[in-house]
């Protein structure tokens, strides 16, 4: 019989999650739950544990304690390579592996089985779906364009299109605005907003250390400091000057832009 998944289970649930590297404990007992219909941002200063937490969730780094459930499957019981195919991951770590001469279409097609490379030449591929995914990110015109000539913003949109090829239930965006200038960042965030507003969009987890990148459709925030949860919950509760001053170790003021269009941070008393 085909395997079934618990539709009412949280998309993600971690309890007492710990990660140790050598003698240092990087993640120190994190409890966190992501429910269907929620979009989260993981926010914190450099070195707070965002990247390590992400690596543990996706099992690219083995947790040293606690429990982890992803899409109804328990870490240590399920085949995590198969679970990982049900999520989309957009990260510059993976993007750096794309050959400069590879057309954007090939990059997107590789998302069907979450494998980078030219495997698509050896099997039947769904080019129409790839074009639809590129169109969702407004970059269909780049289908035949080599990776090496794409701008950073175009690469990120192509990589999101790649993630969408597998119809993921959860989409993780690991600092997707890194390397973008202010104008390109605003355009890219606009693309993320349209994606979040569209039908059948997976749950989103945005990893960032810039409050300005937390757009309106992000509903919840996990705020980390030194490997621990400083605050977690609805973004309008978590994103306040007191919490952010503690997270970044300096007096800051959080300001909400009009019409829920985003946030800004002012450093100083």
N, C-alpha and C positions, 0 to 999 in steps of 0.2 A: 504494500500500500504506500502511496506517496506520503512523505512527511508533512505534517501539519504544524502550524505555528500558532501560538496563543495570540489572538487578535486583541484581547483586552489587556495584555501585559504592557508594562511600560516599555518605551523604545529602549531605554537604558536605565539600569539601576546598579549603583555601586554602594557597598556598605563596608565601612572600615578599610577602605582600599589603601594599601601601603606599597611603596616601591623603594627598595634600597639599592644603592650602587656603591660597591666596596664598603666603606665604613659609614657612608652618609645616607641618611634616610631622606629621600627627595619628596615623596608623597607620604603624608603623615595621618593616615586614618580619615580619608575623605568619604563622606556620605552624600550621595547625589542621585536624583531621579529625574528623568526626562519623560514626560507623558506625551501621548499622541496629541497633535494640535499645538504643541509648544515649540517655539523657536528660541534657542539659548545663545548667549554669548559667554565665553569663558574669558574673564578679564583679570589683568594683574600686571605688576611690574615685571621687568626682565628677571628671570631666575626664580619666579614664584612657583613654578612647577607646571605651567600650562602644557608645554611640549611633552613632558614626561607623562602627565595624565592622559594626554591624547594617545601617546604610544602604548600606554597600558590598556586603554579601552580597545584599541585596535589589535592588541596582542603582538605588536612589533617589539614590545618590551614586556617581560614576564613579571606580573605583580608578585610581591613577596608576602602579601597578607590581604585578608578581606575577601569579599565575594564580588563577582562581576556578572551581570546578566545583560545581554545585548539582543534585542529583538526576540525576546522570549527564550533565548538559549543561555545556558550557564557555562561560564569559562571553566575548563577542566573536564567537562562532560561532552560538549559539542565539538565538532570538527571546525576549528576557528577559521580555517582557510575558506570553508564554505559559507560561514556566517559573514565573513568579510566581504564576500561578493554581493551581499545584500545592502551594503552601505557604499556611499560614494565619498572619496577622500580627495580633496584638492589641496595640494601642498607643493611648494617650490622644490622640496626634496625629490619628489617624483618627476616634476616638470624638467628638472635638470638632466634626466635620463633620456629625454626625447632627442633623437638625432636631428641635426640642423636641416638636413635635406628631406625630412619626412613631411609630406603634405598634411595639413590639418585634418583632412578627411580620414587618413590612416590613423592618426592619433585618436580621433573620436571613435572609430571602429574598434580600436583595441580595448575600449571600455566595456565591451560585451562580456568579456571574461576577466576583466581587471588585469590584463597582461599588456605591458608595453612591448612594442616591436612589430615586426612585419608578419606575424602569424596569420593575419587576415588574408594574405595572398594564397594561403593553402586551404581555404575553406570558403563556403558560401557566406556572403556577408550582406547585411541589411543596410545598403547605402541610403535608401529613402529615410529610414529612421535616423541615420546619422545626420542627414540634411535637416530633418525636423529638429533634432537636438541643437544643431548649430543655429537654426532659425530662432529657437527659443531664447538664445543668448544674443540674437541680432548680429551674428557673424557668419551667416551662410556664404557670403561672398568670399570668405577666406578658405573655402573648402580645398582648393588646389594650391594654396599658398604655402611655401615651405616654412617649417617651424623657425628656422634661423632668421627670417626677415620679419617675423611678427613682433609687435611691441609687447611690453610686459602685460599691459591690460588685455590685449588680444589673446595672448597665451593663456591668461587666467580664464577668459571666457571660453576658449576652446577646451580647456581642461575641465571646466564645469560641464560643457556639452558632453565630453567624454564620460564623466561620472553619470550623467543622466541616461546614457545608453543602456545601463543595466537596470533601469527603473528602481533605483535604490529607495529604501524605506527611510533612510537617514543620510543626510549629506553633511559632511564635516569640512569646513573651510578653515584651513590653518593659515592664519595671517595672509589672506588673499590680496590685501592691498599693499603688501611690502614691495617697495621699489617703484611705486606709482607716484607721479607728481600730483599736487593738489587737484588740478583739473581732471586728470585721468582718474584719480580716486573717486571724485564725485560722480563721474560718468559710470564708473564701475559699480559703485554702491547703488546708483539708479537701476542698473541691470539686475542687481541682487534683489532689490525691492520688487521689481516686476516679476522676477522668478518666484519670490515668496508669495506674491498675490495670485499667481496663476493656479489653475485647478490641478489636482493630483501632484502637487509639489511635495517632496519628502520633508520630514522634519529637519530643521537646520541647526547646526552648532557652529557658531562663528568664534574662532580663537583670535584674540587681539590684545594689544596693550594700549590701544587708542580708543578712548571713549567716543571720539568723534565718528568712529566707524560703526557704532551701534545704531542701526537704522530702525525706523518705526515698527517694522514687522517683527523685530526681535522682542519677544514677550518677557523673557526671564534672563537673569544674569547670575552666573556663578563667579564670585569675587574671591580670588586666591591671594594668600600671602604666606611665603615661606613654606609651601607645601601643605597648607591647611586652608579650610574654608573660612574666610572672614565673614562673608555674607552670601546668602543664596535665596533667590525667589524672584518675585515680580520686579521688573527693572525699575519701576517708579519708586519702589521701596528701597532697593539695594543702592541705586545710583544717587547717593547724597554726599555732601561735602565731608561729613565725618568719616564715613566708610572709605571714601576714596583717599582722604588724607592718610588714613592708617595703611591702606594698601600700597600707596606710593611713597610713604615715609616723608611726606612734606605737606605743609598746609596748602590745600587746593580748594577751589570752589567749583561745584558742578552746576552748570546752567543748562536748562532745557530750552531748546529752540521752539519758536512758535509752531503751532499746528503739528506737534509731535514729529517734526522732521529730523530730529536728532539731538545730540548733546554736545556741549563744549566744556572745556576744562580751563580754568584760570588758576595759574600758580601764584601763591602768595596769600598773605592775610587779607 
